[in-house]
Amino acid sequence: GYSALSKALFEMTPEQVLEEIKKASLRGRGGGGFPAGSKWETARNAPGDVKYVIVNGHEGEPGAFMDRALFQGNPHCILEGLIIGAYTIGAHQGFIYTRHDSPHLRKSIETALAKAEEYGFLGDNIMGSGFSFNIEVHLDVGIFVSGESSALMRSIEGRAPEPRPKYIRTSVAGIYDKPSNLNNVETWANVPQIISKGSEWYAGIGTEGSKGTKLISMYGSIVNTGVIEVPFGITLREIIYDIGGGIRNGKKLKAVHFGAAMGGSIPADMIDTPLDFDDMSKLGAAIGAGGLFVIDEDTDMVEMTRFFLDFLTNESCGKCVPCREGIRQMLKIVTRISEGKGKEGDIELLEEICEVTKAASLCSLGKTASSPIYSSLRHFRNEYEANIVRESE
């Protein structure tokens, strides 16, 4: 352990480490798939001597357990990646932001931090390199939106976790208005492998646009549930049938849904699609953090969409009207349709509200709340139309 950190500190300059991360084409595993090297470079080049690095371990998606699997299985790979990132960016203070309701997770993190400090991998003059770095653990306040980057940073500052406008880049002005680089747990855990084995080795795994491996949390109507690690490029069919064991109780697969409440679904006839950030996004089912919900033939797609909207209605911080009122109106319409009381024009109105909410909401919760509606209408529109009461009837 920590051999990658030793290599970075004693055999590489910060510029060389950054170049390796960029050449590896490491993309963020938290949902957006943004190039990690570009984020690091922005924070590194931002003016100011005080900079921060953050692990986003909030993981608020229903059915998602990837972060917990890493923190409780091998927390040191995350700490090592964070320290390497801090060295590269020029930060001497880091934060781990995680859930308040997981005492075993918190204990695992605190034990790992104590061991890392005991062996000289944290604190002053790490391994005699002259580089110093410390980490603080912060717990969330129990709401979904606190996992959004700017809301998370406000929470670390001790303020209400409310998102702020995206034109203010946190890489330039984040925690206490200082340059702050945030990546999720899985992204940081990939860093030591890249430094140890090289960007060429890492880039040799996966697809042209999605390198390396991905943790997937499988749940729903699948025989084998749990967290798996697979290379990008594997097909959804292989994940569901070869690894997941197929559909429970001998039922037929109807759809798969990625990204939980802010994600999308694709029908069973598309499961030969390779696992790839861009390919999945084009189909309306962005990978997100990696929660894979398997749906059988008995599932009502309209009711499932209603469930997700109900979750998001309760989790919206309420700061901006498009999100707060938009999701509420979406839920009202979808509930009416799911009960077989839909009216003519409901689907068109729903699509119009989705467009406004996506364009005008402050953060990703509101901007992507329409995703399950868009994808279910795209692939399962007939289920909505079947529940519309026509005036001529």
N, C-alpha and C positions, 0 to 999 in steps of 0.2 A: 504493500500500500504506500501511497504518496511518492512513488518513484517518478510519476509524471510531474509532480510539483518540483521535485529535486531537479529534474531535467530542465524544466522551465526556468527555475531560479538561477541555476549554475551554468547552463549550456546555451541558453537562448535569451535574446533581448525581448522586451515587451513587443517590439515591432515584429519580430520573427514569430512570436506566439500568435499575434493577431493575423499574420499572413497565413499561418497554418489553419486557423479556424476558417478563414475566408476560402482558402483553397479546398478545404474539406466540404464546403457548401452546407455547413450545418444550419438547419432551419429550426426555428423555435417550435417546441413540442407542446406549447400551451394552447394552441388554437389557430393562430393566424398564420403560422408557418413562415414568419418573417426571417430573413437571413440574420443569424446571430452575429456574424462578423461585422455586418453593417451597423448594428446597434452598438456593438462594442466600440467601433471606430468613431461613431458620433460622440459617445460619452468621453472617449479618450481625447478627442480633439476639441471638446467643449472647453471654453475658458474657465479657469478657477483651479485652485490647489486642492480643495476639498471635494471628493467624489465618493459615491456610494455604489455598492452592488447589492442586489436583493434576490433572494430565492422566493418565488411565489409558490408556496405549498398550500394554498387555500383549498383547492380542489372541491368546489361546491357542486359540481355536476352530479345529479342522481345517477348511481350505478358506476361511478368512476372511483377506482382504487389504485391507480397507477402510482401516484405520489406516495401513498402510504406503503405500498409494496417496496418501493425503493428506500424510503426512510427507515423502515423496519427491517429490511433485508440487507442493505449495504449503504448506510448513511455516509460513510467516509468518501465514497465516490462523488457524492454531491458536495461535501465540504471541500474536497480536493479541487473540484472543478471551479468552485466559487473563489477559492484562494488564487488559483491560476488566473481567473478572470480579473480579480482585483489587481494582481500584479501587472497585468496587461493594460488595464484601463488607468491605473494610478490611484486606486482607492485603498484606504487603510481601515475602513469600517464597512462591515457587511451586516445584512439583516436576513433572518429567516422568518417569513410570515406564514403561519400555519393555523390549523383549526383549534379552537378552544375546547371542543367537545371530544377530543381523542387523547386521553391521558397516556395510553401506551405509546402513542406516536411521540408525544412530547418527551416522555422518559427516554425513548430511543435517541432522540435528537440531543437531549442534554447529556446523556452518557457519551455519545460520540464527540461532542464538543469538549467534554472534560478530558477524554482520552487524547484527543488531538492536541490539546494544550499541554497535557502531561508529557507528551513525547516531542514537544517543540515544533509542532506543525501550525500552531496558532499562537498569537501574542507578539511580543517584541522580538525582533531579530530572528525571524523564523529560520531554523536550521543553520544559523550563523551567516545568513545571506545579506543581512542588513535591511531586509524588507519586513515590515511589521503590519499585522492585520488582526482585527478582532471581529467577533460576530455576536450579535444580540438576537434573541428569539422574541418575536412579538406574536400575540395570539389575536385571531379575528374576533369580531363582536357578534358573530352569529347570523350575519346576513349575506346573501349570495353576492350582492354587488360589491362587497368589500374585496373580492378577488380581482376586480378591474384595476388596472395598473395605477392610475392616478388616485383612485379611491383608496387603494391599499397604502399608497405613500402618505396620504392624509391621515390614515389610521395610525401609521407608525409615528407620525408627528403628534399623535394624541388628539386629533380632531375627528369630527364625524366623517365616516368613509363615504364621501360623495364624489362622483367623477367630476372632472373639470374639462373644459373644451380641449379638443385634440390639437388645435393649432399651437398649444403650448406643449412642446415635446419634453417628456420626462427625462430623456437622455441628455437634455441641455439644462432643464430646470425642473428637478424632481423633488426629492425630500429636502425640505428647508431651502427650496429653490436652487439646490446644487445639482450638478450633473449626476444622474442616477440610472444605472443599468439594471433592468429587471428581466430575468428569464425564469422559466418554470423549472421544477425539480428535475424532470427528465432531460431538459436541455443542458443543465449544468453537469449532469451525470455523464453525458457524452464527451465532455471536454477532456478528461484524463486519457481516454482511449485514443483520441486524435493526437494528443501530444506524445503519448507513449509509442504508438504504432505508426504515426504519420498520416498526413492528409490523403496521400495516395491510397493507402490501405483502406481508409474509411470511405473514400469516394468510390471505391470498387464495390461497395455494397449498396444495393438499392437500384433506383431508376435514374434517368437523366436529371430529373428535377427534384427528386427526393432521395437523399443519401442516408445510409446507415440503417438502423432498425427503429421499430416503434413498439412501445408498450400498448397493448390493447386490453381493455377490461370488458370481457364478454359476459353479458347477462340477458335475461329474457327467456324466450322459449328455446333454449339450447341445452343439450345434454350436459356438456362440460362448461360450467361457468368458472370465472376466475381471470387472473391477469397473465397474459402471455407476452413474449417478446418475439416479433417476427421481422424479417427484412422487408423493406419497402420493395414493391414489385410483386409480392405474393398476391394471389387473387383472393377475393372475398369468399369464393367457393371453397378454396383450400382452408381458409381460417374456420369457416362454419362447419364443414363436413370432415376434413382430415384432422383438424385439431379440436374443434368443438364437439365432434361426435354427432352432428346433425340435429334435427329438430326433435324436441321431446314428444313422447307419446305417439310417435309415428305420424305426426301431422306434417302438412306441407308448409314449406317456407312461403311467406307472403311478401315480406320486405325486410330490409335491414335499415337501421336508423343510427347515424353517427351524430355525436355532438349534443346529445340529451336535449334539454328544453330549447336551446338555441341552434339546434342542428337540423338535419333533413333526412328524408327517407328515399330509398330507391327500391324498385320492385325486384322480385326474385329473378326475373329474366336478365338482370344486369349484374349478377354476382360474379361474372367472369372478369369484371373490371379489376385491374391491379390496384393495390393499395398505393396511392400516390396523392400528394397534396393537391396537385392541379387537376388531375383526372377526376377525383371525387368532387372537387368544388364545381367543376363544369356540370356535373350531374345533379347538383343541388344538395349534396350531402357531404359538406366539408368534414374532414376527419376530426376537427376540434382537438380536444386533449386526448381522445382515443377511446371514449366509451362507445362500445358496439352493442346496440340493443337489437336482438333478433326477434322478429315478429312472425307469428304463425298465422295460418289461414283463418282462424276464428276472430282475429283482432279487427275492430272497427277503426279505420284510420281517422275518421272525423272525431271519434271519442278520444283517441290517443292525442290528437292535436289539442283538443279541449283540455286534457290533463296537463299538457305542457304549458298552455296559456294560463291556466289557473295557478300553476307554480310561479310563473313569471309575474303575474299580477301581484302576488303576495311579496315577491322579492324585489320589485322595482323600488328604488329609493324615493321616488316621487318628486325628485328635484326638477325634472323637465316635463312639460305638459305632453309633448308628443309620445313619450314613453308611458307616462302615468295614465293618461286618458286613452291613448291609442290602444295599448294592450287590453285595457278594460273593455273597450268597445269591440275589439277582436273577440275577446272571450264571450261577450254577450251574444254576438252573432253566431259564433261557432257552437255555443251551447244550444241556441235555438235550433240550429240545423241538426245537431246530434240528437235532439229530442224529436226530430221529425216535424218540426214546426217552422222550417225555413221558408222565407218569403222570396218571391221573385225580386231579383236585384240584390239579394244578400251576398251572393258570391262576388259580384262586381264591386259592391260597396266594401267588402272585405279586402279585395285586391287594392282598392284605392287607399284605404287606411294603412295597409301594409307599405305602400309606396311612401306615404307621408312620414310614417314612423321610422322607416329605414333612412330616409333622407334627413330628417330633422332632429332625431334623438341625439342626446349628448354623448352617450357611451355605447359600447358594443352590446349591452343588454337590450337596449331599445332598438338599436340598428339591426340586430339579428333575431329579434323576437318573432319576426315574420317568417323566418326560415322554415319552420315546420309547416306553416301554411302554404308557402310557395311550393315546397317540394311535394306535399300531399295533393295540392291542386294540380300540379304538373303531371303526377303519375297516377293519382287516384281521384281525379275530378268527378268520375261517375258516382262515387260514394257520397259526395256532397250533393250532386244534382238529384240523386234518388230521394233525398230528404227535403227537397223543396216542394212546397205546396203551391201548385199552379192555380191562378185565379179562375181558370176555365174548368177546374176540376170540381 
